[in-house]
Amino acid sequence: MYKFDPKGKAVEAALRAIALDQLDDAMADLAAPHPQGRSVVHEVRRRCKKLRGLLRLIRQAFPDFAIENAALRDAAASLSHLRDAEVLRHTIADLRKWRPTPPLGRVADYLDGLPEPADFSEKLIQFRDSLLAVRQRAERWSLTRTGVEALMPGLRTTFRDGRRKMRKAHRTGLAPAFHEWRKAVKYHGFHIDLLKRSAPDILPAELGAVDKLSALLGQHHDLAVLREALSDRRIQIDDPADAAAVEAAVAERSKQIEAEAADLGRQVFAEHARALASRFTAYWNSTP
């Protein structure tokens, strides 16, 4: 369950139900490998992001936002380094599909020497304990507003943040700015997902465009991580020609993604934030 429903539970009760469902799913992910082969770390970090998206939607009505958001942020951050090698392998594989050249094939061999984190199990235990503490508190979460009034300020703020960060990313061209834009896009996508039962014939398509933009920006960030790994020599390419070819491919693909993201972002963020919130309020209030 990851939905608010105009015809369903009250927003406060739905908040608790959604949060507890995500937290329980995270515990299940920790207990067994994902059936589709995704890593445990990827899955539980994704749960944390969805929970933080939930909190951002109701933040103006949720007095404990800062505490719970920090708890989830810090828990997820504690696992970030455990996925480094996996992310690098996927990024190079994607680059090879985009441009199948020998240097990209050879650089993949260097990844076999990356060490696995020694504290994997310990970090997962600490992460689980952090989420259990959040779960205990989530059973008592309460809001200061009811109905759609608890939801729209967060939707409006996050969308406005996405518009602002989009402009900054394209103005500066810097990888960190694109990463910040990506985070805002993901949160906006979570918000559409949470609210899509208010307009089930319209919002799924809108969510599809946001998810596509988020995926593009995710690829951009992964390329930035690869560039950093090459720069600080975590991946050491002995042949200068190979190193130059890989760096050129990363730069070219990054620019291509930036152009695609600019076009799609212009469409996703065409509305003003206040107009978007008014539209979603109308969807919610007009549900029969």
Secondary structure, DSSP 8 states (H G I E B T S, - for coil): -----TTSS-HHHHHHHHHHHHHHHHHHHHHS--TTS--HHHHHHHHHHHHHHHHHHTGGG-TTHHHHHHHHHHHHHTTGGGGHHHHHHHHHHHHHHHS--HHHHHHHHHGGGS---TTHHHHHHHHHHHHHHHHHHHTT---SS-GGGGTHHHHHHHHHHHHHHHHHHHHH--HHHHHHHHHHHHHHHHHHHHHGGGSTTTHHHHHHHHHHHHHHHHHHHHHHHHHHHHHTTSS----HHHHHHHHHHHHHHHHHHHHHHHHHHHHHT-S-HHHHHHHHHHHHHT--
